[in-house]
Amino acid sequence: MKTIIFVCTGNICRSPMAEAFLKRILAREGLATDYAVRSAGVWAANGRPASPYAIQVMTR
């Protein structure tokens, strides 16, 4: 299994969005079991919630 990791600053907006988008694409293409997709932040704190703006954008 290959691992793909998206990294941004706080792991509350860009990298989690990229993770979610790629997971959706991989599932649609039947490749979800071939990849582990994760997100991280270089200045992230555990337990911080997702950005409200990111959540709003992802619901579209």
N, C-alpha and C positions, 0 to 999 in steps of 0.2 A: 504494500500500500504506500502510495506517495502522499506526502504532507505538503499542503500549501498554507502559508501563514501570511496574513495581511497585518501590517504594523502601522499605527499612527501614533499620535501623541498620547491621548488619554484613553483610548479604546472605548469611547462612548459614542462615536459618530461614524467616521469614515471607515475604519477597519471592520467594525461589526456589520456595517451595511454591505461592504464588499464580500464579507464572509457569507452573509445571507443570500446575496444575489448569486454568488458562485454555487452555493449549495442547491439553490433552486434550479439553476441551469444543469448542473450535474445530475440531479434527480430526473429532470425532464429528458435528458439524453441517455438515461440508464447507466450512468457512470458513478453514482453516489458511493457505491461500495469500493470503488477503486482509489478514492482519495479521502484523506482526512483534512478538513478545512477548518482553520482556527483563526482567531484574531488576537492581537495583543497591543499594548501601548508601552512606549518607552518611558512614560511618566504617569502610568495608570495606578489607581488605587483600588484595591479590592472592594467590591460591593457598591461601587458608584453606578447609579442607574444610567440607562441610555439617555442621550440627549432628547428632550421632548420634540425638537425640530426633526431629528433623525427618525423618530417614531412616526411623526406626521408624514414625512416624505415616503417612508417605507410602506405606508398603508395605501399609497396611490398605485 
